[in-house]
Amino acid sequence: MQAEKSMPASAAGQNEMPALLLGAGFALASLILVPALAQRVGLSSSLTIALRAALMRAAGRL
């Protein structure tokens, strides 16, 4: 926590941007791409929900 206080605001913002973009990409994939691909391939709804949950957990860890 001490390191965060000593960094300038611009450096802290630069460190958060890649994580924000990656999290947004995971959210987009889980909400739009996974259901579309699952329907195209023919996966069941339970597998689709499990894939979406896994992607959302991965986005939350960033």
C-alpha positions in Angstrom: 0.0 0.0 0.0 2.9 2.3 0.6 4.1 1.9 -3.0 0.8 3.1 -4.3 0.9 6.3 -2.3 4.3 7.2 -3.5 3.6 6.7 -7.2 2.3 9.7 -9.1 -1.3 9.7 -10.3 -0.3 9.2 -14.0 1.8 6.1 -13.2 -1.0 4.5 -11.3 -3.4 5.2 -14.1 -1.0 3.6 -16.7 -0.8 0.5 -14.6 -4.6 0.1 -14.4 -5.3 0.6 -18.1 -4.1 -2.8 -19.4 -6.1 -4.6 -16.6 -9.2 -2.6 -17.4 -8.9 -3.4 -21.1 -8.4 -7.1 -20.5 -11.3 -7.2 -18.1 -13.5 -5.5 -20.6 -12.4 -7.9 -23.3 -13.3 -10.9 -21.0 -16.7 -9.3 -20.3 -17.4 -8.8 -24.0 -16.4 -12.4 -24.8 -18.5 -13.8 -22.0 -21.6 -11.8 -22.9 -21.5 -11.9 -26.7 -19.0 -14.2 -28.2 -19.3 -17.3 -26.0 -23.1 -17.7 -26.4 -22.8 -17.0 -30.2 -20.1 -19.6 -30.6 -21.8 -22.1 -28.3 -25.0 -21.9 -30.4 -23.0 -22.3 -33.6 -21.2 -25.3 -32.3 -24.2 -26.8 -30.5 -23.1 -26.7 -26.9 -25.8 -27.1 -24.2 -26.9 -24.1 -22.2 -25.3 -25.5 -19.0 -21.8 -25.6 -20.7 -22.4 -22.1 -22.1 -23.2 -20.8 -18.6 -20.1 -22.5 -17.2 -17.9 -20.9 -19.8 -19.4 -17.5 -19.2 -18.9 -17.9 -15.4 -15.3 -18.9 -15.9 -14.6 -15.9 -18.1 -16.3 -13.5 -15.6 -14.2 -14.9 -12.8 -11.0 -14.4 -14.8 -12.1 -10.8 -15.5 -12.7 -10.2 -11.8 -9.2 -11.4 -10.9 -7.5 -8.7 -12.9 
